[in-house]
């Protein structure tokens, strides 16, 4: 684990089949207390995946596990 704050836990990882390290952020379920908030958060993350800028890390993947939403940068 790299760090933790009130809304996210961050960890280094390696994606299967790739050599480079990535950053995985698991979002606190308190950010999406109901299905409407969960859908809005996922929509925002999907939009964030489309952002490309040389000064920003690209959001490579958004995923869900039971009860959790995570992003891979």
C-alpha positions in Angstrom: 0.0 0.0 0.0 1.3 3.4 -0.9 -1.1 5.5 1.0 -4.6 6.1 2.3 -6.8 9.1 2.9 -10.4 9.6 3.7 -11.7 8.5 0.3 -9.1 6.2 -1.4 -6.5 3.5 -0.7 -3.6 3.6 -3.2 -1.3 0.7 -4.1 1.4 -0.1 -6.7 0.6 -3.1 -8.8 1.7 -4.8 -12.1 -0.9 -5.6 -14.7 -0.9 -9.1 -16.1 1.2 -9.4 -19.1 2.8 -6.0 -18.7 6.2 -5.0 -17.3 5.4 -1.5 -16.1 4.0 -0.7 -12.7 0.6 1.0 -12.3 -1.2 2.8 -9.5 -4.5 1.2 -8.2 -6.9 3.4 -6.3 -9.8 1.7 -4.4 -12.5 4.2 -3.7 -14.2 4.4 -0.3 -17.8 3.0 -0.6 -19.0 6.1 1.4 -18.5 8.0 -1.9 -21.3 6.1 -3.5 -23.9 5.3 -0.7 -26.7 4.4 -3.2 -27.1 3.3 -6.8 -27.6 6.8 -8.1 -24.3 8.0 -6.6 -22.6 4.8 -7.8 -23.8 5.3 -11.4 -22.8 9.0 -11.3 -19.3 8.1 -10.0 -18.9 5.4 -12.7 -20.0 7.9 -15.4 -17.4 10.4 -14.2 -14.7 7.8 -14.2 -15.6 6.7 -17.7 -15.3 10.3 -18.8 -12.0 10.6 -17.0 -10.7 7.7 -19.1 -11.1 9.8 -22.2 -8.8 12.6 -21.0 -5.4 12.6 -22.6 -2.8 15.3 -21.6 1.0 15.0 -21.4 0.9 16.4 -17.9 -1.6 13.9 -16.5 -1.5 10.2 -15.8 -4.1 8.4 -17.9 -6.8 6.4 -16.2 -6.3 3.0 -17.9 -9.1 1.0 -16.4 -12.1 1.3 -14.2 -13.4 -1.8 -12.4 -15.7 -3.1 -9.8 -15.5 -5.9 -7.3 -18.4 -6.7 -5.0 -19.0 -3.4 -3.1 -15.9 -1.6 -4.4 -15.0 0.6 -7.3 -11.3 1.0 -8.4 -9.3 2.8 -11.0 -5.9 1.9 -12.5 -3.5 4.6 -13.6 
